[in-house]
């Protein structure tokens, strides 16, 4: 169902996520407000999957604001760690959101698992976007990018685990890429690199009209 331009809530208090989603929405003429800007509470993420948590956050923001809300739930899933940290990616950074510590935690676990060669250090970034409308309807859109975990981290761009994630087919980590290189995508383009951009492309095709 097409989403008409107007005010759209990005149901996140994470500045990095809000910035990326705002950039992706820029060509479509929305008045983008974050949950943080509107003073909306952060719901407890009690879901057992990225999709469940994205829907939970989108619904909470739509109900509280009376506006359509777009939520993201995303994280890093590492093969040698049985898919961890997965939906708990942010929690590995602790209450102070220390992702340098979170990346060290991942690396220590990889070393303990004997995952030292690149072939044993595969993983993926996963994103699910959920659009909730005030009428209670919800749609979801997944995006995945495969890659390898590197150490030490490289680059200071992006946020979260970006500096240790080398996307497949690339020579630079997400932390070494500009925002445009990482998640830039415009209507009419087929390619989208990041997990969030890939999910957004599906969202745009379904809800924002012809691209």
SULMORA-V587565 format. One record per backbone hydrogen bond with DSSP energy under -1.0 kcal/mol. CO is the residue of the C=O (numbers start at 1). NH is the residue of the N-H. Records with the same first field share a line. If there is no record, write none. Layout:
# SULMORA-V587565
CO=NH, NH
This chain:
# SULMORA-V587565
6=31
8=33
9=70
10=12, 35
12=36
14=18
15=19
16=20
17=21
18=22
19=23
20=24
21=25
25=28
31=8
33=10
34=38
35=40
36=39
44=46
49=53
50=54
51=55
52=56
53=57
54=58
55=59
56=60
57=61
58=62
59=63
60=64
61=65
62=66
68=9
69=132
70=11
71=130
73=128
75=126
76=86
77=124
78=81, 83
79=82
81=84
84=78
85=88
86=89
88=92
90=93
91=94
93=98
94=97
97=99
98=102
99=103
100=104
101=105
102=106
103=107
104=108
105=109
106=110
107=111
108=112
109=113
110=115
111=114
114=116
117=120
118=121
121=149
122=79
123=147
124=77
125=145
126=75
127=143
128=73
129=141
130=71
131=139
132=69
133=136
137=133
139=131
141=129
143=127
145=125
146=168
147=123
148=166
159=162
161=164
162=165, 175
163=154
164=150
165=174
166=148
167=170
173=176
174=177
175=157
178=182
179=183
180=184
182=194
186=189
194=198
195=199
196=200
197=201
198=202
199=203
200=204
201=205
202=206
203=207
204=208
207=3
